């Protein structure tokens, strides 16, 4: 078994532990927010973790009286003066697998020295380079991915973002939705593996992922999974915004994954039909049991109330489809050419 597959399949176990650690650290998290009452957040990441930062900023910004933004750490260290007003008086949240990526460490060091912002660190490595500068550390070393491409790590970092948002805003529905997604994850994986094998066997050479709202970042990470694991082009766009130009790239060898928001049918249904008209395979994912739009395949996400938590089962679909496609093409998903687990700048 490839390491990538092993780590993907271990996700349900890791998610259960992540939920447990948030329960255990509930008082510590509450005390941190009681001591740091500013309602402004800046999320930092690199690559996959920057994509997760986009979801995080979207989710936090939707909370009452809260401002949130996401900055790529590399962008910050190139021009920190530009970002001064964005980061000042905010709570900094770093999202990182290793906590050692140079851009992240340099960004946090600059912010601490110049603005003294409190820092929350979400990572998979204890005693990393960011932790000495942080006031709240949530370390999930049980889901550190040893393969180059992040799978289990990404899913758990996303779950951590949702649980942090729930703790910040006392959102019991979101918290329970994450726990429900974790409990249902093993069955979801087992149930949907056969259809993903069928999808991977189809003739496609590029992938587009469409989704909106709080799942924007985890959906973009889904597109990146195809780029990294299979080394086929993966792109992400907002659902209806896809019509505004990018849809022209869709063709008969274009796979499109569409995560549909349960709050609306008509506009999204029209979008599904528009994409299908381009001739490529289309996979719809929603809370509905039936394939109501006649897509190539349809996958149901059931038993989860908050749409943000749909991102937890959805990212599995992207990761496993990418893995299976890589195997079918004779690739090595554990060692994509020219990619390192984390970047160290000179």
N, C-alpha and C positions, 0 to 999 in steps of 0.2 A: 504493500500500500504506500502510495506517495504521502509525504509529510503534509502536503497541502490538504489532501483529502482527510487525513487523520485529524487535523486541526479543525477543519470544517465540521466533521462529525462529532467532535468533542464539544461543540458550542453549547448544546443544552446543559451539560454538566457545568460548564464555566458560567453560564447565565444564572444558574441557581446559586452559585457561590457569590456572584456579583450582587444579586438581590439580598443575600444574607449579610454581606458586609455593609451594605447601606443601612440595613436594619440595625446592625451592631453599632454603626457610627452615627446613628440618628441624633443623639444628643450632641456629639461633637460638631456635626454639621449645623444643627440649630444654634449652638453657641457661637459658631463662626458668624452666621448671619445676624445674630443678635448684637455681636460686637462690631460688625461692619454693615452699617445700615444703608449705605448708598445703593441706589436702585439703578445702577449703571454697570454694565458688564462688557468686557472686551475679551473675546475668545481668540486664542492663538493656536495655530497648527501648521504643519508642513505636509504637503501631499494629501494622503488619505485623511490625516487628522485635521487639515484645513477644511476639507470637504465636510467633515463632521462638525467643524466650527460653524459652518454656514447653517446647518440644521439647528445647532445650539442657539445661535443668535436669533434665528427666526422664532424659535420656541420661547426664549426668554423675552424677546421684544413683544410678544403677544400677551404677556402677563401685565396686570394693571400697573400703571405708572412706572414702567420699566423701559430702559433704553439698552439696546444691545447691538454689538457689531462684531464682525469677524475679520481678522487681519492675518494674511500669510506672514509667518515670522520672517521669512526672507525679504519680503517687501518692507517690513518695518526696519530691519537693520540697514537696508540700503538708504532709506530716507526717514530716519526717526523724527526729524523736525516736522515733516508733513503730518505725522500721526499724533502729534503732541496733544491737541485738543480732544482727539478721540479717546486716548488712554487716560488722560488726567482724571482723577477723582473716580476711577472705575475699579471694580473688582476684576482682576486679571484671572482668566481661567485657561490653563495650558492643557492641551490634549495631545498626548504623546505615547507611543509604544515604549520607547527606551528612556525618555527623559534626558537623552544625551545629544540629540541633534543640535549641531552648532548654532543654527539660526535661532532655535527656540531659546537656548541657554543665553545667547548674547542679547536677545530681545528682552528677556525677563531681567537680566542683570542691568541693562540700561534703564528700564522702567523703575526698578527698585531704587537705583542710585539717584535718578532724577525726579521721580514723582512719588516714591514711597507707597505705591499701590499694594493693597493686600492681594495675595496670590493663592488660588486653588490649583492644585496639581492633580490631574487624572493621568495615571500611567500604569505600565505593566512591569516596572522594574523598581525594586526598593533601593534606597541609598543612591538615587541618580543625581544628576547635576542640578536639577531644578528644585528638588525638595528642600535644600538648605535655605532657599529664598521664599518658600511658601508657608502660609499659615494654616492650610488645610490640605492634607495629603490623602488621596484615596488611591491605594496601590492594589492592582489586581494581577499579581504575578502568576496566578494559576492559569491565566489565559494569554500569556506572552507567546506570540507566534515565533517559532524558530525558522520557519520557511521565510523566504524573502518577501513574498506577497502576503499582506495582512488579510486574514479572514476572520478567525475567531476573535482576534484582538479588536478588529473594527466593530464587530457586532457588540462586543461587551463595552467598548468605549461609548458607542451610541446609547446602549442601555444605561450606562452611567450618566450620560448627559441628561437623559430623560428623568432619571431618578433624582438627580441634582435639581433639576427644574421643579420637580414635584415637591421636593423638600423646601425649596426656596419659597414657593407660592402656596404651600399646603394643599396641593392638588391631589386629592386622594384617588380621583378617577384615573389620572395619568399613572400614578404609582401602581395602582392595581392592574392597569393595562399592561405595564411592563412585566409584572409578576405573572400575569396570565400568559403573555407571550412566551416567557421563559418556560412555564409549565407545559405549554402546548408544543414547544419547539421540536422535541424528539419525534412526536407523532407526525408533525408537519413534514419533517425531513423524510421520514419513512414513507409517508403517503405520496409525496410528490417526486421522489427519485425517478420512478419509471417515466413520467411525462417529461422530465428534464432530459433523460436519455434520448427520448424521441426528438425533442427539440434540438439537442446537440447534433443529432445525426442528419438534420436537414442541411441543405446546401446554402449556407450564408457565410459572408466574409466580412461583414461589419455589423455593429450593434448600436442602436439608439435606445436610450432609456428615457421615458417621459413620466414625470410626476411633479406634484405641486406642494406648496405649503411646508409644513414642518419636516417632511421627508425629503426635502430638496437635496440636502447634503448627502444623506445615506444613499439616495438614488444616484447621485453623481458618482459616489464611490462604487456603486454597482456597475456603472459604465467603465470605471477605471479597472475593475476586476478583469474585464475582457481584454483591455489593453495590456495589463501586466501579465496575467496568467496565460492567455492565449496568444498575446502579441498580435491581435487583430484590433482595428480601430473601434474604440468605444466612445460614444458621445452622450451627453446628457442635455436635455432641454426641458423647460417648463411645458406643461401639457398643451394648452391652447396656443402658446407662443411659438410652438413648433411650426405652425402654419406661416409665420412671418419670415419666411426665407429658408430656414434649414431643411424643411421637408423636401426640397428639391433634390437632396442627396439620397433620398430613400429610393431603393430599387428592388429588383427581384432577389438580390442576394443580401438584402438588409433585414436583419432581425430587429424587431421593435418590441421592447418590454414596456408595458403601460400599467402603472400603479394608479388605479382609479380611486378618487375620493368618494366615500359613500354618501356624501351630502348632496350629490348632483348626478343626474343621469343623462339629460338631453344633450348638453354641450359636449360632455366627454364622449357620449355615444357617437355624435357626429364626427368627433376627432378620430375615434377608432376607425370609422368607415372611410374617412379621408386617407388615413395611413394604409389601410388594407387595399385601397384602390391603386397603390403604387406597386403592388404585386408581391412584396416580400412577406415572410412569415410574421405574424403578429401574435403576441401573447398578452392577454389581459389578466390582471390580478385585481381582485376586489373582494368584498365581503359577500357577494352574491354567489349562490350555488350553481346557477345556470350560466352557460355561455351565451348570454343574451344578444351579443353583437356579432356572433358567428366568426370569432377570431380563430386563428389556426389552433390555438390552445387557450384554455382558461383555467386559472388556479384560484381557489377560494381561500381567503384568510378569514377564519371564523373564530368567535369567542374572545375578541379583543375590542374593547369599546372605543378607546382613544385612537384616532387615525395616526398620530405620531408614532405609536407603538407598532403600527403595521410595518414600519421600516425594519423591525427585527426579523420577521419571517421573510420579508421581501429580499433582504440582502443575501440570505441563503440561496434563493433562486438564482440570483446573478452569479454568485460565487461558484455554485455547483455546476451550473450550465457552462461557465467558463472553464472549469476544471475538466468536465467531460469532453468539451470541444477540443481542448488542448491534447487530451489523450487520443482522441479520434484522428487528430492531425499528426500524431507522432511526436508531440512536443514533450518537454519536461517542465511541468508547472512549478516544480520546486526551485528551478534555477533559470529564470528568464534572463536573456542576454542583456548585460549592461546595467543591471539593477542591483542596488545594495539595500540592506535592511534599514540603515539610517546613514545620513550624510554627515561627514566631518569636514568642515572647511579648514583650509590652511590659514 
